[in-house]
């Protein structure tokens, strides 16, 4: 049985966008499930728009979402002689011809055809001229079949028929020696032994152009599958106005890569009513028959919900590691250096139910770094008042008399204190909360004390008392 070989072949003309990641993901899942090979190929023949920065952004994005490749990354610009030799081989076989039509002539004819309601395709006037010594500005065209049909048994869309009478004699080698997209893709897919070409359905019209080139070169035709587009909430093509479209932008916004993968796989694929999948489950359960043929709608709220679920269920140490770069960006680099990953994981456990993104988590954990805490002015004014100072002073003395922090002991002592003073829990709990975290909202008081430790808890209570008596 032939080994499955698939590829992801982005053009480095910008960042790695959401649609591209989903295409890569479906290819990767299929390769992993079938014990096949996943190839990364960079299609960088567009010299005007391709950049090394974009290549780095693509690689960074792939690594972030954990889509590892088995071969590559191959760059088309390093394979120019391969394309040229295969193009000239078609010329030798009489399946390609030199075209000397000028660009302005082609444009004029295209407009004329459109004005008459005809197809704007090339009219084939150089097809039978048999030019053998072309001028330097000549291009090489492929002799497309003019009769019959091309039938594609698409993995996702089913059987699609294309009429060859509408086929165009595509340029396969430009006058500058560069191959065109439709030609270089065929040569690469053939020489890399790609068995399944899975790509966005914006490439569907390229398929009947490429299949005859495979056949003319004498290569087997791979199986094709065309994924429907991802649309924005207004049902138009996903774009920047719908929010971030770069996958790395979601890293910067505090999304976990596993949450991103889980969300993207569900954009167009389903397995019953299950919403959340481990990576291994996705590999085991993925199938083309459950990939929908209609477009999927990008829903930022659903992505946020999935991310919140992953923050809750991912091992805290893993979340802590992902949190470190965002803490550094928030100006907490020195404070982070001073603590252990174990302590940071403990902090994650403390706040994970409250944060939907790692960016939100940064704000939740900020008060727990450093010795002192910055008090929110309104909270301090409301709760750290002269009236509460005597009670706070007594509580501080009681806590200071206790040995090393023990959550059950300190909690029991606190409850007894409230009873003895004849006050309500909220009367003292909120001032303590503000003294410890600077805020009126926090996780449980004794969980907060546990993370802060005995010394910092007592220090912050003293500082809160100082504010109350100021």
N, C-alpha and C positions, 0 to 999 in steps of 0.2 A: 504494500500500500504506500502511495506517495506521501512523503512527509509534508504537512501543512507548512507553508511559508507565506507570511503576510508582511505588509510594510506600512509604515506611516511616513508620508513624504511631504512635509510642510515646505512652503516657500518662505525664506527668511526676509520678509518685507515688513515685519512688525513683530509685536509680541505673540506669544502662543495664546490663542483665544479659546473660549469655552467650547465652541463647536469642534475645533481641532483636537482638543483634549478628549472629547467624547469619542471622536473617530479613532484616535490612538487607543483609547481604553477598550473599545469593542474589538479592535484588532488584537490587542494584547491579551484580552481574556480568551479569545478564540485560540490564539497560539498556545497559551499556557494550558488550556483545557485539552487540546489535541496533542500536547507534548511536541509542539511545532517550534518554528523559528520566527522571531519578531525582528524585523529589519528597520533601522532608522535611516532615512535618506533625506538629504537636504537639497531641494530643487532650487538651486541658486543661479540659474542661467539668465534671470532677469537682472542684467547688470546695472540698470538704472535704479532699481529699488531694493536689491538684496544687500544686506549689511552684515558684517561680522557680529555687531551688537545684537542683531535679531537672532543669529544662530546661537549665541550664548543664552539669550532669553528663552529660546525654545528648549535648549538642553537643561537649563535651570528649572523650567516649568515641568518638564518630563521627570526630572529627578525628584522634584518636590512631591508630585503625586505618586511617585513610586512605580512608574512605568519603565522598567529596565528593558533595554534592547539587547539582542543576542549578537547582532552584526551591525557595523556602522559606528558613528554616522558617516555615510558616504556623501560626498559633495559632487554634484553634477559638473561643476566647473573643472574638476580634476579628471573628467572622463570625456573630454571633448573629442579626442582622436577616435575613441570608440564609436561615438555617434556618427562622426564624419565617414568612417570606413563602412558602416552599415548603410548609410544614406547612398554612398557611391556604389555599393553592392546592388542596391535597388535600381540605380541608373544603368548598371551593366546588364541587369536582367530585363531591362525594358519596362520596369515598373515605376520609374520616376523619370522626369524630364526637366530640362532647364527652361526657366521662364524669364524672359527679358522685358516683361511689362514694367513700366515705371510706376512708382507709388501713386503719383498724381493721376495717371491714366486709370489705374485700378479704382481709385476713389471716385473718379468721374463716372466710370461704368457702373459702379455700385449704386450711386445716386440715381443714375438713369434707370436702372433696373427697378429700384424701389419706387420711382415715380410711375412706372408702368405697372406696378403691382406684381413684379416678378421677383424671384429669389435673388438676393444680392450676391450669390456665390460667384466664384471665378468662372468665366465663360469658356475656359479651355482653349483659348486661341493659340497657345504655344504647344499644345499637347501633341500635335502631329507634325511639328516643324522639324523635329529631329536635330535640334541644335547640339553640336558636339564641342565647339570651341566658344563657350559663352564669354561675354564681356565680364569685367570684374563686379558689376552690380547685378548679375543674374542670381536668381534664387532657384533652388531645386524643389520641384513639386512632386507629390505622390500621385500616381494614376489610380484614382479611386474607382471601384467598380461602379458601373452605370446602370446595371440591371440587377433584378432579383431583390432579395430582402436579407437583412441581418436580424436574427432572432436571438435575444438575450434572455436566458433563464435566470433572472435576477434573484439572489438569495432572499431579498426583502420585498421587492415589488412584484415578484412573479414574472410571467412571460411578457416580454416587451418586443414588439416588431418595429423595425426601421426599414423604410423603403430606400433602396440604393439610388433611385432616380433623383433623390434630393442631395446625394453626396457631393462634396466639394473636393476639388484637387488641392489638398492642403500643401502649403509650403512646409517642407521638412528640414531644409537647410537654408538659412537666410543668406543674403549676399555677404554679410560679415563673417560667415563661416559658423555662426552659432545655430544649434538645432532649435527647433520650435518645441513647445511644451509637449504636444501630442506625439511627437516622434521620440524625444529623449525618454519620455515615460515608458513607451513601449519597449525600447531597447533595454532600459534598466530592469523593468519587470521581467523581461524575457531572460536576460543574462543572470539576474539574481534568483531565477527559478521561482518567482512568486506564483503561488497556486491560487490565491484568492485576493482579488483587489476590492477592498472594502473602503468606500469613501463617501463623501457627501453627495447628495443627489443633484447638487449644482454641477457635478461632473457627468451627469447622465447623458447629455448630448455629445460628450467626448467619446463615449463608449463605441458607437457605430463608426466613428472616425478611426479609432485605434484598432479595432478587431481586424479590419482588412490589412493593416500594417503588420500585425503579428503574423497573419497568414502569408503575406507576401515575403516576409523575412524567413518563413519556414519554422516559426516557433509555435509551440502549443498555446492556445488561448486560455488565460486563467478564467476562473469563475468570478463573476462580478456581483457585488452587493452595494446598493446605494442607500445611504442613511438619509432619512428626511431631515429637513432643516430644523434648527431651534429658533422659535419665534419669541418675540417680546410679548408682554402682557396685552399689547394692542393688536396682536396677531401679525405684526410686520416683522421683517427679518431682524434678529437680535443685533443691536448696535449699542454704541456708547450711551445713547440717550436712555436706554433701559437700565443703566447702571454699569458697573465694571464688566468688561468683556475679557480682560487679560487674566489668565489663571493666577499669575503672581500677585495681581492686585488683591485677590482673595486671601493670599498668604498674609499680605500686609494688613488686611482688615481683620485678621485674627481667626481665620477659618482653619480647621485641621484638615490635612490632606486626605485622610480616610473619609471624612465627612463629604469632602468635595467629590471624591470618587463615587461614593454611595449615591450622592444626589445625581451626578451626571449619568450613571448607568441606568437610573430610573427615568431619565429623560428619553423615553422611547423604548424601554425594555421593562418587562414585568415578570414576576414569578408569583402567581396568585395574589394575595393581599399583603404579602410581606413587604415591609418598607426598609428595614435595616438589615444589612448583610455584612458578614466578615469578608475579607478578601478571598479567603479559601472557599466560602460559600458561593461567591460570585463566579469563581472559576468552575466550580462543580455544576452550578445550575444554569449558566449562560447557554442560550440557544438562539439561533437565527429565527426560528419559528415564532418566538415571543418578542421579536423586535417589531414595533408597529411601523406601518408604511406611511402614516400621516405625520405631519409636523408635531413636535412637542413644544409646549409653552414653558418658558423659563419663569420660575416662581421664586423670587428672592425670599419670601416668607417661609416657604417650604425648606429651602436651603438652610435658613437660619435655625429652623426647628431641628433639622437633622444635625446641624453643628452642635446645638445645645445638648442633644442626646449623646453625641460622641464625647463632648467635654465631660459629661457625667460618667460615662462608662469606660473611657480609655484609662489605662493605668495612670495614676496620678504622676508618677515619675516621668512618663512620656509627655504628658501635658506640660509638666514643669519645664522640660527641656525645650519644648516648642515656645514656651512663654518667655524664656531668657532673652532672645533677640528683641522682643517687643518691650521688655523691661529696660533693656539697654537704650532703646530709642526713646523711652520715656524719661531718660535722665537718671536712671537708677543703677547705672553700671557699677559704681563703687560699692553700693549697698549689696548688690547681687553677688559681687566677688567675695563679700564678707560672710556669706551664708553657704550652707551645704545644699546639695540637690535634694537630700532627704528632708531638710527643713522646708524647702520650697514645695516639695510634694505634699507635705503636711498642710501647707498654706492652700494649695490647690484643693485638697479635700474640704477645707474650711469653707471655700467660696464657690465650689463648682456648681452647686445647685442654683446659684444666683446669676451666673454669667453665661450669655449665649455665644459670645465670641471671646477670643483671647485678649482683644483690645478692651472689652468690658472688664475682663478679669484683671487686667493691669490696674484699672481704677479701684477695683475691689481690694486688691492686695497692697496697694500703695501705703496705707497707714501702718502696715506691719513691719516696714523697714525702718531702720534707724532707732536711736534711743527715744527721742522725743517724737511727738506727733503734732501736726499742724491742726489746730482746732478750727472748725467752721464757725465763723463769727456768730451767726444766728443761733446755732446749736449751743454754743458756749453761753451766750446771753440768756438763753431760755432755761438751761439746766444747771450750769455752774454758777449758782447764785449764793449770796451771803446766807440765805435761809437754809440752804442744804449743807453749808460748810461744816457745822458741828457734827452732823450725821456722817458725812464723808470722812471727817477726821477720825471718828470712832472706828469706822469700818477699816480704815487704813491701819490703825493701831492693831486691830484684831488680825488682819491679814499679815502684818509684819511679824506678829508673834508666832504665826504658824511656821512649821518647818518647810523644807523644800516643797515646791508646788505639787499638789496632788489634787486632781480635778474633783474626786468625790469628797475629799476632806474640806476643800475650800467652798464647794457648793453647799455642803451641809452647814458649814460655819456661817455662810451668807444667809441661808434661810433662817437659822436660829437668830441671827442678828436682827433680821426684819421683824420676827415675832417679838423679840425683847424690846425693840424700839417702838412697837405698836404702829408701824407704818405699812403702807402698801408696797408691794414689790416694785411697781413701776416708779414710785417716788424716788427710790435710790438707784434702780437698775439703769434708768436713762442717764442720770448724771455720770454713773460709772462708765457706761458705754461711750459717752462723749469724751470723758477723760482718757479712755484707752484708745479710741479709734479716731477721735476728732469729729465723729458723725453721729447722727441719730439712728442710722440703720447699719446693722452688722449681723454676722452670724451669732450663735449663742454666746453669751458672755463668758462662760467658762471654757468654751472652745477657744475663744479669743485669748483668754489668759494663758491657756495651755501653749498656744503658738508663741505668745510674747515671752513666756517664761516668768519666773518669780521676780527677778530683779527689774525687768522692764515694766512689769505690771505695777510694782510698787512705785517705781520712778514716775510713771505716767499718772498714777493716782495722786502722788504728791504734787505734781505740776497742775493737775486738775484742781486740787485743793487750793493751791496758790492762786489760781485764776478766780476761784470762788470767793476768796477773801481779799482780792485785790481792790 
